[in-house]
Amino acid sequence: MKKNYVKERYTEFAEWYRNRGIGGSSVSALFDENKYLSAIDIYLASLFPNQEPVETENENTRYGKVAEPIIRDIVKLNFEGKYKVHTPKGYELYRDINYPFLTATLDGTMTDLETKEKWVLEIKTREMLNASDEEEWNGHIPQRYFIQVLHYLGVLNDFVGAYLVAKLRWVDFDTGLVKREEIRYYKLLRKDFEQDIELVRQKAIDFELNNIEAKCPPDINIGILRKEEN
């Protein structure tokens, strides 16, 4: 299959930020499934594309940054002999050729050593605090991450699927000490979610054309996608 995307590489966060278009986190916001962004946030950001970005950091994001390369190394070990795991260099970004505003920024890619098929690698870290967190990860990945991965597969049209690897940790509320840690692997095959991938793709295209380019503030419609099984 001929690929319909190109890879770009940036050395600075600000440069990547100004060129990121609609990425995975943005698309989850369009479905009202992002805890930190809404559709109106994405729209307003488009009005000021040259605004200097701020790379926010807190305890959770710091943990994620430190843990990501460690988790990627664990994935390499667990899949040794089966997949070659590729680590992004700098700020890598994949851009859809037909719709250049659609982009994907990945935590890594995986290549099947036998078939040469390519896979998205997405890494998440999460602190499990309550029953709601348990339910979010019970047999499936949270909807916002599901949408994010579907968007990536929409951009990377020749990838056969994605692995989402989640490092979950349960922390004692009183002491702050980690009681238990677990790494879970979630495998999504493109062929099982073709309709969902297209739904997510069209949501992003419609938002760009009918809201951003038309300079029309969005009305938020919550899309419902079925959740994948573990």
Summary of the structure (lengths in Angstrom):
residues: 230
radius of gyration: 17.7
end to end distance: 27.6
largest distance: 54.4
contacts: 656
relative contact order: 0.18
helix: 36%
strand: 26%
